[in-house]
């Protein structure tokens, strides 16, 4: 996995706020130093993703619908998280637009993982 500022890409993304997409049990399994800092922006993103996943689960939606649904319905929250992380100096890039493609991919992957965990 490619390193970003001494961290793996997945850890870097977690630090910029996308760990909020992983529900509490999965987050609790991570080492303390790897857990994301709680912010209002991250909580809003987590609430958005949780709502999307709940609606998809109630509709018995296929896993292939998860990534696009989260990307579309939580775009504003994701941009807000990225902006806050850039301002705080915790993002590995200097603008929302530079981080956005990587963050959208990571958000979709994390949401799919969470959705699959709910199904178990």
Secondary structure, DSSP 4 states (H G I P E B T S, - for coil): --EETTEEHHHHHHHTTGGGGS-HHHHHTS-GGGSPPP-HHHHHHHHHHHHHHHHHHHTT--GGGHHHHHHHHTHHHHHHHHHHHHHHT-SSSSSHHHHHHHHHHHHHHHHHHHHHHHH-
